[in-house]
Each structure stands twice: as structure tokens, then as C-alpha cells.
Amino acid sequence: MQRIEPGLRLVRADNPSPMTEAGTNTWIVGEGQVAVIDPGPDDPRHLAAILAALDPGERVAAILVTHAHLDHSALAPHLAGATGAPVAAFGPPEAGRSAVMARLAEQGLAGGEGVDAGFRPDLLLADGQSVDGAGWRLTALNTPGHFAGHLCFVWGERLFSGDQVMGWAPSLVSPPDGDMGAYMASLDRLSGTSWTRLYPGHGAPVDDPGARLAALIAHRKGREARILAVLAGGPATLPGLVAKVYADTPPALHPAAARNALAHLIDLWERALVVADPAPGPAASFALAPLR
């Protein structure tokens, strides 16, 4: 457990991986009556570490979940059982999907990387809704993109950014759970506030939020431009695009890169900039849309 600043503690789960960096960050906000943000993976060692991080006489008043990936939400029911605190989130895993993503899922587009399929919060948090405790207030911002029902939590001038904004790597956006168009809109929304610090779901705090948000937006726009440039040479499949667009990415990360590329392609398809044969998906052939 680390005390990051007054009223904030960090307990990092022991689940390091190429997708989680050193592990999932579980944040404890407040003193006396506290909120726990992102309980983390279903690991009894991590549950014990969270409970041990509480000071004598403290109790957990609320458990907040940014999104229903197993490395963030799976411990929530066990922490709730141990503390009696309610679990609050946007909704079950499919909540917040766009009509396009819902239709693609019905047509068989699979994602599901690490989705906590059984996650069901006790309380539903809408955009702008706050959870209050002794000396603290956390306000939910619905920031879909990495996950349809993703929430960030505002704490004064700071933001708990979940997996929407991390300092160590760009977020995975894997349809139909993730949505690139929504991801970019959420980054634009977050860029409209001068945050003093971001506390992400993985990695170290982000001390220059404006620069980080600008870098993420530029990164995604660069990937999109590269995809369009490749398609200008003729139709291409997803594996072919990944080989060219993500040549700078280690091969071990190409499966994740393929999901990001697919998210870009679906977004471009929604914007009528590309066409897909027979339909948007991992097996489709993509081409630039004819000029109108």
C-alpha cells in the first residue's frame, strides 16, 4: 500500500502482464468512510491487501468500478461481501453499446477479452452522478471507448481515468466491447478540462494530463491516417493491414493491435470512408469508399 497524497491510497494487484503493466491499481479515497475504486482481479491475496490497507476503525462505504473487465471488477462481489458496501458502476458489461456495436455483436462479432460477463452492480451510475462520503465526492463521467460503459471518476481537479487514459500505453479498443469513435469523443471530452493529475487503472499517475490526452489523440489519428494510406493502394484484409500499420509494434502485441485496427476500420466504415466485404469483421476485406 502506498499513500499517494492526503486522502488517497494505492494498492496494486499482483497481476502484471503486457496488458496490465505492473498490475491493476486499486484506489482508496477518503479517510474513515472510504471509497474503493476498481477492486481488481479475483485474487484473495489482493482482497486481504485492500482490507489491510484500511486504518483501524475505517470502513468501506462504496465500491466503484470503472468498467467490467476481470482485472478491474472481478473482486467487487468479494469485497462487498467482506465490507457490506454496495458496488456502483454504469451497468452490466453490455450496457452503453452503440446501436452499431450491438448489431455487430448480434451478427457474431466477438470481442470478449477479459470481460467479466457476470458483473452486475448494485447501483447504476449515470453520467454526472456523484457518490459522496465523509470529506469526499466522486462524480462519474461516462467515457465510452475502451469499454462501452466505462466510467471515469472526478475527484476535485483530479481524475481516476480507469483504462480510458493511461500513461504507460494507449488503451486497447476491441469491438464490440470497445468503440473507436466513442473513444476519440471521450478523449476530446476529457481534453476540455484542465485536470491537475490523472490516476489510471494501470501504471503511474499522469502529471501532465493535457499533454497525455493530446498525445493519445495524435497517436490514434496517426494510426487512422496510416490505415487510409494503406487502403489507398487497394483492398486489404485485417492481417495485411496490421503487418503494415503496426510494423513498429512487437509481434507479441499484434493480436491486440489487430483489435485496435478493427476498431479503426469499423469507425471508418461508420463514417462512410471505407467499405467492408461482406461486412465489418476480422475476416472482411476493406477498401476505400468510392468518391461520391
C-alpha positions in Angstrom: 0.0 0.0 0.0 1.2 3.5 -0.9 -0.1 6.8 0.4 -0.1 8.9 -2.7 -1.5 12.2 -1.2 -3.7 13.1 1.7 -6.9 11.1 1.4 -5.6 8.7 -1.3 -4.0 5.3 -1.1 -2.9 2.9 -3.8 -3.0 -0.9 -3.5 -1.6 -2.6 -6.7 -2.8 -6.1 -7.6 -0.2 -8.7 -8.3 -1.3 -9.3 -11.9 1.4 -8.0 -14.1 1.2 -8.6 -17.9 1.8 -6.9 -21.3 -1.8 -5.6 -21.0 -1.8 -4.6 -17.3 1.7 -3.2 -16.8 2.8 -3.8 -13.2 -0.8 -4.7 -12.2 -4.2 -3.2 -11.6 -4.4 -0.1 -9.5 -6.9 -0.2 -6.7 -7.5 3.3 -5.3 -8.8 4.0 -1.8 -10.3 7.5 -1.5 -11.0 9.3 1.8 -10.5 8.6 5.5 -12.8 7.0 8.0 -15.5 6.1 5.5 -13.7 5.4 2.2 -14.5 4.6 -1.4 -12.6 1.8 -3.2 -12.2 2.4 -7.0 -11.6 -0.8 -9.1 -11.2 -3.6 -6.6 -9.2 -5.6 -9.2 -8.9 -9.3 -10.1 -10.5 -12.1 -8.2 -7.4 -12.8 -6.0 -7.8 -13.5 -2.3 -4.3 -12.0 -1.7 -5.5 -8.7 -3.2 -8.7 -8.7 -1.1 -6.5 -9.2 2.0 -4.2 -6.4 0.9 -7.1 -3.9 0.4 -8.5 -4.7 3.8 -5.1 -4.5 5.4 -4.7 -1.0 3.8 -7.6 0.3 5.9 -6.7 2.1 9.1 -8.2 0.9 12.4 -11.9 1.7 12.6 -12.2 2.6 8.9 -15.0 1.1 6.8 -15.6 0.9 3.0 -18.7 2.9 2.2 -18.7 2.5 -1.6 -17.1 0.3 -4.2 -16.8 2.0 -7.6 -15.9 0.1 -10.8 -14.7 1.9 -13.9 -15.6 -1.0 -16.3 -16.4 -4.7 -16.3 -13.1 -6.2 -17.3 -12.0 -9.0 -15.0 -8.8 -7.3 -13.9 -10.9 -4.4 -12.5 -14.3 -5.8 -11.4 -14.0 -9.5 -10.5 -13.1 -8.8 -6.9 -16.0 -6.5 -6.4 -18.5 -9.1 -5.0 -16.0 -10.5 -2.6 -15.0 -7.0 -1.3 -18.7 -6.2 -1.0 -19.3 -9.4 1.0 -16.4 -8.6 3.3 -17.4 -5.0 3.9 -21.1 -4.7 3.2 -20.5 -1.8 0.8 -22.6 -1.5 -2.4 -21.0 -1.9 -5.8 -21.6 1.0 -8.2 -20.9 1.1 -11.9 -22.5 2.1 -15.2 -24.2 -1.2 -15.7 -23.6 -4.8 -16.8 -20.9 -5.5 -19.5 -23.1 -4.8 -22.5 -24.5 -1.6 -21.1 -23.8 1.5 -23.2 -23.1 -0.2 -26.5 -24.0 1.8 -29.6 -26.7 0.5 -31.9 -24.0 -0.4 -34.4 -21.9 -2.3 -31.9 -25.0 -4.1 -30.6 -25.9 -5.1 -34.1 -22.4 -6.3 -35.0 -22.4 -8.4 -31.8 -25.7 -9.9 -32.8 -24.2 -10.8 -36.2 -21.4 -12.6 -34.5 -18.6 -10.1 -34.0 -16.8 -11.4 -30.9 -14.5 -9.5 -28.6 -14.7 -10.5 -25.0 -11.1 -10.1 -24.0 -11.2 -10.4 -20.2 -14.9 -9.3 -20.0 -16.5 -10.0 -16.6 -19.6 -11.5 -18.1 -21.4 -12.0 -14.8 -20.8 -8.5 -13.4 -23.9 -6.9 -12.0 -23.5 -3.7 -9.9 -25.8 -2.9 -7.0 -26.1 0.7 -8.0 -26.2 2.2 -11.5 -24.3 5.5 -12.0 -25.3 7.8 -14.8 -23.1 10.4 -16.3 -22.7 13.3 -13.9 -24.0 11.4 -10.9 -22.0 11.7 -7.7 -21.2 9.4 -4.8 -20.5 11.2 -1.5 -18.6 10.2 1.6 -17.1 11.9 4.7 -15.0 14.6 3.2 -15.0 13.4 -0.4 -17.2 13.4 -3.5 -16.6 11.3 -6.7 -18.5 12.2 -9.8 -19.0 9.7 -12.6 -18.2 10.7 -16.2 -19.4 8.2 -18.8 -16.4 7.9 -21.1 -17.1 5.0 -23.6 -14.3 3.8 -25.8 -12.1 1.3 -24.2 -15.3 -0.2 -22.9 -18.9 0.8 -23.7 -19.9 1.5 -20.1 -16.6 2.9 -19.0 -16.7 5.5 -16.2 -14.0 7.9 -15.1 -14.4 9.5 -11.6 -13.8 13.2 -10.9 -12.2 13.9 -7.5 -11.8 17.7 -7.3 -9.3 18.6 -10.0 -8.1 15.1 -10.3 -9.5 12.2 -12.4 -9.5 8.5 -11.9 -9.2 7.6 -15.6 -9.5 3.8 -15.5 -8.3 2.3 -18.7 -9.5 5.2 -20.8 -6.3 7.1 -20.3 -3.1 5.5 -19.1 0.4 6.9 -19.1 2.3 3.8 -20.0 0.5 2.7 -23.2 -2.5 3.5 -25.3 -5.7 1.7 -24.4 -7.0 -1.4 -26.2 -10.2 -0.7 -28.1 -11.7 -4.1 -29.1 -15.1 -4.2 -30.7 -17.9 -4.7 -29.9 -16.9 -4.1 -26.2 -14.8 -1.1 -27.4 -15.7 1.6 -29.8 -13.0 3.8 -31.5 -15.4 6.6 -32.4 -16.6 6.8 -28.9 -13.0 6.5 -27.6 -12.0 9.6 -29.6 -15.1 11.5 -28.5 -14.3 10.7 -24.9 -10.7 11.8 -25.2 -12.0 15.1 -26.7 -14.4 15.5 -23.8 -11.7 14.9 -21.2 -9.4 17.3 -23.0 -11.9 20.1 -22.3 -10.9 20.1 -18.6 -7.6 21.2 -17.1 -7.0 18.2 -14.8 -4.1 18.5 -12.4 -3.5 14.8 -12.3 -4.8 11.5 -13.7 -4.9 8.3 -11.6 -5.2 5.5 -14.2 -6.1 1.8 -13.8 -2.6 0.7 -14.6 0.8 2.4 -14.4 1.9 5.6 -12.6 -0.1 8.8 -12.1 -0.1 11.1 -15.1 1.3 14.5 -14.1 0.7 16.4 -17.4 -2.9 15.3 -18.3 -3.3 17.8 -21.2 -0.1 16.6 -22.9 -1.0 13.0 -22.4 -4.5 13.4 -23.8 -3.1 15.3 -26.8 -0.6 12.6 -27.4 -3.2 9.8 -27.3 -5.4 11.7 -29.8 -2.5 12.3 -32.1 -1.5 8.6 -31.9 -4.9 7.4 -32.9 -5.2 9.9 -35.7 -1.8 8.8 -36.9 -3.0 5.1 -37.0 -6.1 6.1 -38.8 -4.1 8.1 -41.4 -1.8 5.1 -41.9 -4.7 2.7 -42.4 -6.2 5.0 -45.1 -2.8 5.3 -46.8 -2.5 1.5 -47.0 -6.1 1.2 -48.4 -5.2 3.8 -51.0 -3.1 1.1 -52.5 -6.0 -1.3 -52.8 -8.2 -3.5 -50.7 -6.7 -5.2 -47.7 -7.5 -7.7 -45.1 -7.0 -7.2 -41.4 -3.8 -9.3 -41.1 -2.3 -7.4 -44.1 -3.2 -4.0 -42.6 -1.7 -5.0 -39.2 1.6 -6.1 -40.8 2.0 -2.6 -42.5 0.3 -0.3 -40.0 1.8 -1.8 -36.9 5.2 -2.7 -38.2 6.6 -0.7 -35.2 4.8 -2.9 -32.7 6.4 -6.0 -31.2 4.9 -9.2 -32.9 3.7 -10.4 -29.5 1.3 -7.5 -29.3 -0.1 -7.9 -32.9 -3.2 -9.7 -31.7 -4.1 -6.6 -29.6 -3.1 -4.4 -32.5 -5.4 -6.3 -34.8 -8.3 -5.5 -32.4 -7.4 -1.8 -32.4 -7.1 -1.8 -36.2 -10.5 -3.4 -36.5 -11.9 -0.7 -34.2 -10.5 1.9 -36.5 -11.9 0.2 -39.6 -15.4 -0.1 -38.1 -15.2 3.6 -37.2 -14.1 4.5 -40.7 -17.0 2.3 -42.0 -19.5 4.1 -39.8 -18.2 7.4 -41.2 -18.6 6.0 -44.8 -14.9 6.4 -45.5 -14.3 2.6 -46.1 -16.4 -0.3 -47.3 -16.3 -3.9 -46.0 -16.9 -7.1 -47.8 -19.0 -8.9 -46.8 -19.5 -6.9 -43.5 -17.2 -5.3 -40.9 -15.3 -8.0 -39.0 -12.0 -9.8 -38.7 -12.4 -11.8 -41.9 -13.6 -8.9 -44.1 -11.8 -7.2 -47.0 -11.7 -3.5 -46.6 -11.3 -0.8 -49.2 -11.7 2.9 -49.5 -15.3 4.0 -50.2 -16.0 5.3 -53.7 -16.0 9.0 -54.1 -19.4 10.5 -54.2 
